[in-house]
Amino acid sequence: MTLRLSPAQSEALRRRAVAEGASMQDVARRAVEAYIRAHEPEVPIATVIDTELHRFAGAVEWLSRWRD
């Protein structure tokens, strides 16, 4: 893969790499990883409940009987 940057982007990436003591490639790779993590679809709460509820069944049952 080739990543084409504008001269301004390339210079900003170079400065960031120097500031971090890292290669431009490492800085770009971390930026791509952060972007991907930030834009991954969220798991619907119903899916989480279906897959994880059994772990907390005792606590959920106890809370269902709790009165203020």
One Martini backbone bead per residue (centre of mass of N, CA, C, O) as a GRO file, in nm:
protein
   68
    1MET     BB    1   0.098   0.035   0.020
    2THR     BB    2   0.017   0.373  -0.062
    3LEU     BB    3   0.070   0.694   0.091
    4ARG     BB    4  -0.070   1.001   0.005
    5LEU     BB    5   0.063   1.316   0.074
    6SER     BB    6   0.084   1.613   0.149
    7PRO     BB    7   0.322   1.827   0.229
    8ALA     BB    8   0.189   1.912   0.498
    9GLN     BB    9   0.136   1.626   0.608
   10SER     BB   10   0.425   1.525   0.595
   11GLU     BB   11   0.543   1.737   0.787
   12ALA     BB   12   0.363   1.677   1.030
   13LEU     BB   13   0.452   1.382   1.055
   14ARG     BB   14   0.750   1.436   1.097
   15ARG     BB   15   0.723   1.607   1.355
   16ARG     BB   16   0.579   1.392   1.522
   17ALA     BB   17   0.801   1.180   1.506
   18VAL     BB   18   1.023   1.344   1.637
   19ALA     BB   19   0.871   1.401   1.906
   20GLU     BB   20   0.842   1.070   1.956
   21GLY     BB   21   1.077   0.896   1.840
   22ALA     BB   22   0.965   0.810   1.554
   23SER     BB   23   0.835   0.689   1.288
   24MET     BB   24   0.627   0.766   1.041
   25GLN     BB   25   0.503   0.487   1.018
   26ASP     BB   26   0.421   0.452   1.317
   27VAL     BB   27   0.238   0.697   1.336
   28ALA     BB   28   0.046   0.615   1.108
   29ARG     BB   29  -0.040   0.342   1.221
   30ARG     BB   30  -0.165   0.450   1.485
   31ALA     BB   31  -0.374   0.630   1.345
   32VAL     BB   32  -0.524   0.405   1.201
   33GLU     BB   33  -0.598   0.238   1.450
   34ALA     BB   34  -0.761   0.463   1.590
   35TYR     BB   35  -0.969   0.500   1.368
   36ILE     BB   36  -1.082   0.215   1.362
   37ARG     BB   37  -1.174   0.202   1.660
   38ALA     BB   38  -1.362   0.463   1.640
   39HIS     BB   39  -1.533   0.312   1.374
   40GLU     BB   40  -1.653   0.085   1.506
   41PRO     BB   41  -1.900  -0.102   1.560
   42GLU     BB   42  -2.137  -0.137   1.781
   43VAL     BB   43  -2.265  -0.332   2.022
   44PRO     BB   44  -2.548  -0.436   2.092
   45ILE     BB   45  -2.702  -0.468   2.392
   46ALA     BB   46  -2.852  -0.733   2.332
   47THR     BB   47  -2.596  -0.898   2.276
   48VAL     BB   48  -2.466  -0.862   2.548
   49ILE     BB   49  -2.689  -0.982   2.716
   50ASP     BB   50  -2.698  -1.262   2.582
   51THR     BB   51  -2.378  -1.325   2.646
   52GLU     BB   52  -2.361  -1.207   2.975
   53LEU     BB   53  -2.592  -1.264   3.184
   54HIS     BB   54  -2.500  -1.532   3.319
   55ARG     BB   55  -2.271  -1.395   3.494
   56PHE     BB   56  -2.522  -1.208   3.651
   57ALA     BB   57  -2.771  -1.363   3.760
   58GLY     BB   58  -2.754  -1.329   4.068
   59ALA     BB   59  -2.759  -1.019   4.076
   60VAL     BB   60  -3.020  -0.977   3.917
   61GLU     BB   61  -3.203  -1.128   4.110
   62TRP     BB   62  -3.143  -0.959   4.361
   63LEU     BB   63  -3.231  -0.684   4.234
   64SER     BB   64  -3.532  -0.769   4.174
   65ARG     BB   65  -3.589  -0.781   4.506
   66TRP     BB   66  -3.529  -0.497   4.556
   67ARG     BB   67  -3.608  -0.249   4.802
   68ASP     BB   68  -3.647   0.090   4.920
   0.00000   0.00000   0.00000
